[in-house]
Amino acid sequence: MKSAIIVAGGTSSRFEQNKLFAPLFDKTLIETTVDAFVDVADEIVLVVNAKDMMQMTLLFANSKIKLTTGGHTRTQSVLNGLKAISDNSTLVAIHDGARPYVSKTLVEHCFDTAERFDSAIPVLKAVDTIYLQEGEKAKFVDRNKICRVQTPQTFNTAKIKHAYQTRDEAKSYTDDSQVYLETFGSLHFVEGENNNIKITYPSDLFSQSVGNGFDVHQLVENRKLVLCGVEIPHYLGLLGHSDADVATHAIMDAVLSSIGERDIGVHFPDNDDSYKDISSITLLQKVNEIVKSKNVKIQSISCVIMAQAPKLANYIPQMCANIATVLNLPTNRVNISATTTEHLGIIGEEKGIAAQAVCLAQL
């Protein structure tokens, strides 16, 4: 029987809030962590801080997750978890609740390996130069002999229980492999995952979202042609309530979509005279304020402009610069391209210009 103990009894002192309940993807961080073990482990025990017990109980009310209270140290929390697992358990994976990016593949591999070798410890080889710092002195360490240890650390259940029962109680242990190694003298290592980081600070969360935007405007006489804030000489311009900058509109909708907001028609309705003939770059600045208010960072923008005429290649560098400036992005994170429709449809007949944009955001 495969058991999983997820240790989530900390206080998140360096995270500024309880990181276990921080939003990640479409769930909380702790739910995302637990998901990696669902359908892999036969039972899951979640070891939580007593202060979080009520909230955790509500969060997992419709699941088969077993909850138990943690101790004052990680070692005590793991002991409480080991006491809570089934007597039929043969393998147990012990995982940090604050490692939500672990994959099911790694969880399965650790169980399979521990079944053969009694232990499976995921590690990553050191890639940086390593020094042992001793005050102002330093000693070079061969990085080929150094590895970083991750979880889930998976063991033969009887052996890890024995190791914990016979441990030196005067010592402080930072993980389960130390306890096991002290008793049995060896460990079996498996390759870990670069994404399997332990969340410690708010910047460690890298949940991403993609937004898509599309817009089209009619070409008419006696209107300026403005695209991404650049006025382009042409005998026709785009018709609209604002300056009808179709490319910026598509980018705005992509940005709003990526942060879960409704489209520009809702935020800047065309029956509001305050937006009459307004620069769409100004509206993009307003969208960026919404982004900032949600503590989201835009990572990149891609936009394709569909126009039969005029030729836009010479104006694209300035378009990219305009969008990058407003969204506080390096210029190389904004990609704008232009294409024709080979004289097909309303674009090909020069009756209109369309644009489609994609935004990648870090939540």
C-alpha positions as CSV (number, residue, x, y, z in Angstrom):
1,M,0.0,0.0,0.0
2,K,1.4,3.4,-1.0
3,S,1.0,6.3,1.5
4,A,1.8,9.9,1.2
5,I,2.5,12.3,4.0
6,I,2.4,16.0,3.0
7,V,4.0,18.2,5.7
8,A,2.3,21.5,5.9
9,G,2.6,22.6,9.5
10,G,4.8,25.7,9.1
11,T,4.0,29.3,9.7
12,S,5.1,30.9,6.4
13,S,7.0,33.6,8.3
14,R,9.0,34.7,5.2
15,F,6.1,34.7,2.8
16,E,4.2,37.7,4.4
17,Q,1.0,35.6,4.4
18,N,0.0,31.9,4.7
19,K,1.6,30.6,1.5
20,L,-0.4,27.3,1.7
21,F,-3.6,29.2,0.8
22,A,-2.0,31.5,-1.8
23,P,-3.7,31.2,-5.2
24,L,-1.9,29.0,-7.7
25,F,-3.3,28.2,-11.1
26,D,-7.1,27.7,-10.4
27,K,-6.6,26.4,-6.8
28,T,-4.7,27.1,-3.6
29,L,-1.0,26.2,-3.3
30,I,-1.7,23.3,-0.9
31,E,-4.4,21.9,-3.2
32,T,-2.0,22.0,-6.1
33,T,0.6,20.1,-4.1
34,V,-1.9,17.4,-3.0
35,D,-3.1,16.9,-6.6
36,A,0.3,15.4,-7.5
37,F,-0.4,12.5,-5.2
38,V,-4.0,11.9,-6.0
39,D,-4.5,8.6,-8.0
40,V,-0.8,7.7,-7.3
41,A,-0.9,7.1,-3.5
42,D,-3.5,4.9,-2.0
43,E,-3.8,7.3,1.0
44,I,-2.8,10.9,1.6
45,V,-2.2,12.3,5.1
46,L,-1.9,16.1,5.4
47,V,0.0,17.3,8.4
48,V,-1.2,20.9,9.2
49,N,-0.7,23.6,11.7
50,A,-3.4,23.5,14.4
51,K,-4.3,27.1,13.5
52,D,-5.0,26.0,9.9
53,M,-7.0,22.9,10.8
54,M,-10.5,24.5,10.3
55,Q,-9.6,26.1,7.0
56,M,-7.9,22.9,5.8
57,T,-10.9,20.8,6.8
58,L,-13.2,23.0,4.7
59,L,-10.8,23.0,1.8
60,F,-10.6,19.2,1.7
61,A,-14.1,18.4,2.9
62,N,-15.1,16.6,-0.3
63,S,-12.0,14.5,-0.5
64,K,-10.6,11.4,1.1
65,I,-7.6,13.4,2.5
66,K,-6.8,12.6,6.1
67,L,-5.8,15.5,8.3
68,T,-3.6,15.5,11.4
69,T,-2.0,18.2,13.5
70,G,1.7,19.0,13.1
71,G,4.3,19.5,15.9
72,H,6.7,22.2,16.9
73,T,9.3,20.8,14.6
74,R,9.3,19.2,11.1
75,T,10.5,16.0,12.7
76,Q,7.6,15.9,15.1
77,S,5.2,16.7,12.2
78,V,6.5,13.8,10.2
79,L,6.2,11.5,13.3
80,N,2.6,12.6,13.6
81,G,2.1,11.8,9.9
82,L,3.7,8.3,10.3
83,K,1.3,7.6,13.2
84,A,-1.7,8.5,11.0
85,I,-1.0,6.3,8.0
86,S,-2.5,2.9,7.6
87,D,-0.9,-0.2,9.3
88,N,-1.0,-1.7,5.8
89,S,1.3,0.8,4.3
90,T,4.4,-0.6,2.7
91,L,5.8,2.5,1.0
92,V,5.5,6.1,2.2
93,A,6.4,9.3,0.3
94,I,7.1,12.3,2.6
95,H,6.7,15.7,0.8
96,D,6.9,19.3,1.6
97,G,3.5,21.0,1.3
98,A,5.2,24.1,-0.1
99,R,6.5,22.2,-3.2
100,P,3.5,22.5,-5.5
101,Y,5.2,22.1,-8.8
102,V,6.2,18.4,-8.3
103,S,5.0,16.2,-11.1
104,K,3.1,13.0,-10.9
105,T,5.9,11.5,-12.9
106,L,8.4,12.1,-10.2
107,V,6.0,10.9,-7.5
108,E,5.5,7.6,-9.4
109,H,9.2,7.2,-10.1
110,C,10.0,7.7,-6.4
111,F,7.5,5.0,-5.4
112,D,8.8,2.6,-8.0
113,T,12.4,3.2,-7.0
114,A,11.7,2.8,-3.2
115,E,9.9,-0.4,-3.9
116,R,13.2,-1.8,-5.3
117,F,15.8,-0.1,-3.1
118,D,13.8,0.9,0.1
119,S,14.5,4.6,-0.5
120,A,14.3,7.2,-3.2
121,I,15.6,10.6,-2.7
122,P,15.2,13.2,-5.5
123,V,18.3,15.4,-6.0
124,L,19.7,17.9,-8.4
125,K,23.4,18.2,-9.1
126,A,25.0,21.5,-8.3
127,V,25.7,23.6,-11.4
128,D,27.3,26.6,-9.8
129,T,30.8,27.0,-8.3
130,I,30.7,26.0,-4.7
131,Y,32.7,27.4,-1.8
132,L,32.5,26.5,1.9
133,Q,32.5,29.9,3.6
134,E,34.4,30.3,6.9
135,G,34.3,33.9,7.9
136,E,36.4,35.9,5.5
137,K,38.0,32.7,4.3
138,A,36.6,30.3,1.7
139,K,37.4,26.7,0.7
140,F,36.6,25.4,-2.8
141,V,34.3,22.4,-2.9
142,D,34.1,20.1,-5.9
143,R,30.6,20.7,-7.2
144,N,30.5,17.2,-8.7
145,K,30.2,15.9,-5.2
146,I,27.4,18.3,-4.2
147,C,23.7,17.8,-4.8
148,R,20.5,19.6,-3.7
149,V,17.9,17.5,-2.0
150,Q,14.2,17.7,-2.8
151,T,11.0,15.8,-1.9
152,P,9.0,13.6,-2.1
153,Q,11.5,11.4,-0.2
154,T,10.1,7.9,-0.4
155,F,10.9,4.9,1.8
156,N,10.0,1.4,2.8
157,T,7.4,2.3,5.5
158,A,8.7,-0.1,8.2
159,K,12.3,1.2,7.7
160,I,11.5,4.9,8.0
161,K,9.3,4.3,11.0
162,H,12.2,2.4,12.7
163,A,14.6,5.2,11.8
164,Y,12.4,7.8,13.4
165,Q,11.9,5.7,16.5
166,T,15.6,5.1,17.0
167,R,16.8,8.6,16.0
168,D,19.0,10.7,18.2
169,E,16.5,13.0,19.8
170,A,19.2,15.6,20.7
171,K,19.8,16.2,17.1
172,S,18.0,18.6,14.7
173,Y,17.0,17.1,11.4
174,T,16.1,19.1,8.3
175,D,14.7,16.2,6.3
176,D,13.8,12.5,6.4
177,S,16.8,11.3,4.4
178,Q,19.1,12.4,7.3
179,V,17.1,10.3,9.7
180,Y,17.1,7.3,7.4
181,L,20.8,7.6,6.5
182,E,21.8,7.8,10.2
183,T,20.1,4.4,10.8
184,F,20.8,2.5,7.6
185,G,24.0,4.1,6.3
186,S,23.0,4.6,2.6
187,L,20.4,6.3,0.4
188,H,19.3,5.6,-3.2
189,F,19.1,8.8,-5.2
190,V,16.9,9.7,-8.2
191,E,17.0,12.7,-10.5
192,G,14.9,15.5,-9.2
193,E,13.1,18.3,-11.2
194,N,14.3,21.9,-11.7
195,N,10.7,23.1,-11.3
196,N,10.2,21.3,-8.0
197,I,11.2,24.3,-5.8
198,K,10.1,24.9,-2.3
199,I,8.1,28.1,-2.1
200,T,9.6,30.4,0.5
201,Y,9.1,33.9,-0.8
202,P,6.3,35.4,-2.8
203,S,8.6,35.7,-5.8
204,D,8.9,31.9,-5.9
205,L,5.4,31.5,-7.2
206,F,5.4,31.5,-11.0
207,S,1.9,30.7,-12.0
208,Q,1.3,31.9,-15.6
209,S,-1.8,32.8,-17.6
210,V,-2.3,33.3,-21.3
211,G,-4.8,35.8,-22.7
212,N,-6.0,36.3,-26.3
213,G,-7.4,39.4,-28.0
214,F,-8.8,40.1,-31.4
215,D,-10.2,43.3,-33.0
216,V,-11.2,44.6,-36.4
217,H,-12.0,48.1,-37.6
218,Q,-13.4,49.5,-40.9
219,L,-11.1,51.6,-43.1
220,V,-12.7,54.9,-44.2
221,E,-11.7,58.3,-45.6
222,N,-11.0,61.3,-43.4
223,R,-9.6,59.3,-40.5
224,K,-6.0,58.9,-39.3
225,L,-4.5,55.5,-39.4
226,V,-2.9,54.8,-36.0
227,L,-1.4,51.4,-35.0
228,C,0.2,50.8,-31.7
229,G,0.4,54.6,-31.2
230,V,2.2,55.2,-34.5
231,E,0.4,57.5,-37.0
232,I,1.0,55.9,-40.5
233,P,0.6,57.9,-43.7
234,H,-2.3,56.4,-45.7
235,Y,-5.3,57.7,-47.6
236,L,-7.6,55.7,-45.4
237,G,-7.9,55.5,-41.6
238,L,-9.7,53.3,-39.1
239,L,-13.2,54.1,-37.9
240,G,-14.1,53.9,-34.2
241,H,-15.2,55.8,-31.1
242,S,-11.6,56.2,-29.9
243,D,-8.6,56.5,-32.3
244,A,-9.6,53.0,-33.5
245,D,-6.0,51.7,-33.0
246,V,-7.0,48.1,-33.8
247,A,-3.6,46.6,-32.8
248,T,-3.5,48.2,-29.4
249,H,-7.2,47.2,-28.9
250,A,-6.2,43.6,-29.5
251,I,-3.3,43.8,-27.1
252,M,-5.5,45.4,-24.4
253,D,-8.0,42.6,-24.7
254,A,-5.2,40.0,-24.5
255,V,-3.8,41.6,-21.4
256,L,-7.3,41.8,-19.7
257,S,-8.0,38.2,-20.7
258,S,-4.7,37.1,-19.1
259,I,-5.7,38.5,-15.7
260,G,-9.3,37.4,-15.8
261,E,-10.9,40.7,-16.6
262,R,-13.6,41.4,-19.1
263,D,-12.9,43.0,-22.5
264,I,-12.3,46.7,-23.4
265,G,-15.9,47.1,-24.5
266,V,-16.9,46.7,-20.8
267,H,-14.0,48.8,-19.4
268,F,-14.2,51.6,-22.0
269,P,-17.7,51.5,-23.6
270,D,-18.2,53.3,-26.9
271,N,-21.2,55.2,-25.5
272,D,-19.0,57.0,-23.0
273,D,-18.1,60.4,-24.4
274,S,-15.0,60.6,-22.2
275,Y,-13.4,58.0,-24.6
276,K,-14.3,59.9,-27.8
277,D,-11.2,60.1,-30.0
278,I,-9.0,59.1,-27.1
279,S,-5.6,57.6,-27.8
280,S,-5.6,53.9,-27.4
281,I,-2.1,54.1,-25.8
282,T,-3.8,56.1,-23.1
283,L,-6.3,53.3,-22.6
284,L,-3.5,50.8,-22.5
285,Q,-2.0,52.8,-19.7
286,K,-5.3,52.4,-17.8
287,V,-5.2,48.7,-18.5
288,N,-1.7,48.5,-17.1
289,E,-3.0,50.2,-13.9
290,I,-5.5,47.3,-13.5
291,V,-2.6,44.9,-14.0
292,K,-0.6,46.6,-11.3
293,S,-3.6,46.6,-8.9
294,K,-3.7,42.8,-9.2
295,N,0.0,42.4,-8.5
296,V,0.4,40.7,-11.9
297,K,3.4,41.1,-14.2
298,I,3.1,41.0,-17.9
299,Q,5.9,38.8,-19.4
300,S,5.4,39.1,-23.1
301,I,3.2,40.3,-25.9
302,S,2.8,39.0,-29.4
303,C,0.5,40.7,-32.0
304,V,-0.1,40.1,-35.7
305,I,-1.7,42.9,-37.7
306,M,-3.6,41.9,-40.8
307,A,-3.7,44.6,-43.4
308,Q,-3.5,44.5,-47.2
309,A,-2.1,48.0,-47.3
310,P,-0.2,50.1,-46.4
311,K,3.2,48.3,-45.8
312,L,4.0,48.4,-42.1
313,A,7.5,46.9,-41.8
314,N,9.2,50.2,-41.3
315,Y,6.9,51.2,-38.5
316,I,7.0,48.0,-36.4
317,P,10.1,48.9,-34.3
318,Q,8.4,52.0,-33.0
319,M,5.2,50.1,-32.4
320,C,7.1,47.6,-30.3
321,A,8.8,50.4,-28.4
322,N,5.5,52.1,-27.6
323,I,3.8,49.0,-26.3
324,A,6.9,48.0,-24.3
325,T,7.1,51.4,-22.7
326,V,3.5,51.4,-21.4
327,L,3.7,47.8,-20.1
328,N,7.2,48.2,-18.6
329,L,8.6,45.5,-20.7
330,P,12.0,45.1,-22.5
331,T,11.4,45.8,-26.2
332,N,12.4,42.2,-27.1
333,R,9.4,41.0,-25.1
334,V,7.0,42.6,-27.5
335,N,6.7,41.0,-30.9
336,I,4.6,42.7,-33.6
337,S,4.3,41.4,-37.1
338,A,2.2,42.3,-40.1
339,T,0.7,40.2,-42.9
340,T,-1.7,40.5,-45.7
341,T,-4.6,38.2,-46.6
342,E,-3.5,37.8,-50.2
343,H,-6.4,40.1,-51.4
344,L,-9.0,37.8,-49.8
345,G,-12.0,39.0,-47.7
346,I,-12.6,42.4,-46.3
347,I,-8.9,42.8,-45.3
348,G,-7.7,41.9,-48.8
349,E,-10.2,44.3,-50.3
350,E,-8.8,47.1,-48.0
351,K,-12.1,47.5,-46.3
352,G,-10.7,47.0,-42.9
353,I,-7.7,46.1,-40.7
354,A,-7.7,43.3,-38.0
355,A,-5.3,42.4,-35.3
356,Q,-4.8,39.4,-33.0
357,A,-2.7,39.4,-29.9
358,V,-1.5,37.0,-27.2
359,C,-0.3,38.0,-23.7
360,L,1.7,35.9,-21.2
361,A,1.3,37.0,-17.6
362,Q,2.8,35.9,-14.4
363,L,0.2,35.8,-11.7
